[in-house]
Amino acid sequence: MDDDQQDAPNPTAGVHFIIDRNAIAAARLDEILERANSLAWHDLHAVLAEHHSSAEGGQAALALAAAITNYHFVPTDRIEPFRPIAVLTDGRRTLVPQDLAEEQVAELSAVAAGLKHPSFRALVCDVCWFLDRTRSELGFLAVSSYCDCLDAVANGSGTFGDDETSPWDFTAVEFFERACMVAYSLGWHRPEFDRLRALIQHVRLRAFDQRDTRGFDRVAALDLDRGVTEASIIAGEAEALAKDASFDADTRKELWELAARSHHLVRDEQAKNAALISAAACLVEKADSAQPSAMLEAAFLHKAIDALRPIPGTRETRDALHARLREVQPRIRDEMTSHSHETDISELVRKAEEHIQGFHLGDALLALFVANGRPSKPDTLRDQVEENKSKAPLSSMISVDVHDHQGRVVFKAPGRGGTKADQEKRVLYDVAQHRRIQRDFLVKTLIDPMRRGIAAAHLVRYSLLEGIFAQSPFVPDGHEGFFAVGAMRFLAGEDAEAFHLLFPQLENSLRHLLMLNGVDTTKVNHDGTQEESGLSKIMTAFSDDLSIILSERYLEKIRMLFEYRGGPSIRNEAAHGKITYFGFWGSDIIYGSWLILHLALIPLVPNWDDITAPRR
């Protein structure tokens, strides 16, 4: 142990002190990793962590290997493909490759080629190449090792876990994506990557032959991205699968869109438009199956109309869908609150607190984002305020100044006993304080512990969340990615990123809900230009229309959290850059992100099991 290790309060292998190549070899990592019977890094991490806790020697090398296998893998990110698996509210986080000392990277580079486990070898080579691009030989070896893993899964000699046994499952496609990313950096057309290109073609054709639509869609999209196979061939394969009515509407829509994209690449506009029309027909089919929910039916009809709008010759079809949409819109009433399922969700909350790690991922997400979500009535809080006033009359007689982060007075709450307007102003302030206490309690006792439990127990994938949010009438078409990435950041505890992704979507989603209900939120300026209404205007000028959709419970909660100057006013504070970096880990910000996700997911509760069920 060197001086740096001695000085560090909690010395970390590879960061505060160096594990040399001899110590790494002596740890016999390949023998330990064979016990995982899996190529998935999270399975390797579990075996390494378990062995580290019971090992008598070589703990430092095992700790280093466990840390390397515990990154959050984002294969399509050129800048940060290996992120922390968790970020704590105080700013602490798990390790990332950039934390490794240069000397440790050199030692890892020296042993990388000799590692026998293909998945661990791919990871170590990739990390070392990522940190030092001059080590091109490690980049080539990383791609080759990724191919070794994919070959093993394709021939049945390896898996990515019990649930991922095919070469087109999620983790396999992530390995494909990362291998392609590294190969592009080193020179995509080099002969060293012929094997990778051949593997992509082989797996795509195998998924097509087995009629595995999900696998085909994943690998074919990757194939198109990298230009491996002629686009017209992929278009024909996608259309052949899309014409099979035994597949669900979502699957057929994705296949038609893949075909349209392929036709676009070869500049066949007629075939492209025909495929897009078929994709829009799948949305109409979704609208048919959404009944009797008027809100969901209207959302899918609107998506179908938007999909058809740029396509020539679809005016008649769009007019018919518009007429149907106008018939549906008046039936949208209180659907955001009619799906509360209070008894069942309360049971989910109780179980989530005790056994969150035993939950299926879909049930865990439901418990986190929907449970305890229905806010108390504003009138109920007013009654509590009046009761508190009667118990402590002197406290309510004292005026209160509210300060921003810079110490400036931004709001004055008068004491009780003044004019009627002053009394109402004080009541609103007291109600806001009750809301603050409720938010803080929920974040600390439910939301934060539950999201940590989900992040620890489940591998949450972008594709799953994107598919869920794409079904929500709260999420405009094309915006599901913001919600999916925002939810992933939220679950990981990366609250600054989560809020900045989700907060702008609130205003837009409220406009979208009003539009689905037939309300136009645009305003015409004096010079004839049109402008969308902002959040403040939406919450005031369109409050009656919104109350039909969301109910006053939710509107009051949004006002108190985002708009009201006597409260946290996080809209103003965030928009003007007044919140400090670590301020985004406060209860108000965390609750704000949670509330936006809650509003997006609560309409999906009646069909939750179907929406979250894995599709192949």
C-alpha angles and dihedrals in degrees: 000000000000131000094269090056091049092051096048113089092216105017115208123208112247092013108057097018135018128246106208125218093258092056091048091051091046091056089068092217095174092060091050094046092054087069090067092070086204141090094213114112094222089057090049089050092052092053093045093047092049093048092046092057092055102033120113096200137025094032093144093056090046091049090052092050091047091052092050092052092049101071123121101245118220102170098183095054109100094191104039113016092155113053134171114282090221140012119202126219091250091058097260116131143178119269127284128191093262088066092066116103116244090242090054091052088053092052092048091048090055093057100033098093092051096056110111102197102089097209094048090043091052091050096047093046091047094049093048092047090046090055095043115026091186087075092079092158088067091052090054091046091049091056091046091050092049087053090050089057093047092047090052092053092044093053094042098247094111142026139192090233136305093298097044112057102137129079091240099053119116100272092044091054089048089055089049091050094049093045089052092048092053091043092053091052090052097041119292098215096052114123090238087075098050088100092056093050092048090050092053091052093045094050093045092053092045092053089048093050091049090047091234096157097185092051093044092050092051097047096037090054089052089047091053092047091056098038094235099140129032107269094228090061092053090047091057093048093048093050092048090057094040092058091062105101092198089079118084122258094255092054094047091047091054091048093050090049090050089051091049091051091050092050090049091056090057091041096243097146096173093056090042093055092046090054092048091051089053090049090052089051088059089056090053087051088053089052090053092052092045093070133147087033104087092190094055092041091052092047094055093043090053091049090051092051091049091049092052098043098086093044116096118237097024099105095107093050092047092050090053091050091047090054090051091047091054089053092051099046098072089058093063104108130150095329092141090065104028091076098061097121088193099180097048093043092050087056089050090053092051091050092043091056091051105031108015091141090058094055124107106246093248092052091045092053090048091051093048102043102032107027116097087002101124105095123224117259116271089233090057091056091047089055090052091050091052091048091052090048091056091049096046108021095164095059092056092051092064117088118232131213118210116210131198126225090280094053097254120140108248100165139022120205108199122220120256119270100055129103122324090257091052091049091052090048090053093048090054090050092050091048089052090054090053089051090051091054091048092050093049091049094049094047095049100040103034120003100048097041092045096049090049089052092051093048091050097046104036140049101227112202129203092226092058094049093044090053091050096048091045087067095054121102087209091065117072116224111274094024099083089096092063091053094044095050090040090054091049091051090046093052090048091053093246091137099165091058094040094054095046090052097045105034097070089050094062095070093044093048092051089053088048092053091050090049091052087053092052097258119136112212098184121111129205116230124216091260092056097256120131125231134186118241115251127228095272092051092045092052093050112028094038100033094114092053092045092049089062090059106031104019124231091276092071096037092055091049092051092048094048094048105036107022115021111101092207089061132049091297089199093174091064095036094050097039092055095043094245097133115092118233095255089043087078089071091063122114095251094056094043090049091047091057091045092050093054091050090045092054090050095050106037095079088059096059097099091056097031098122093051093045095050096040112112114255124207 
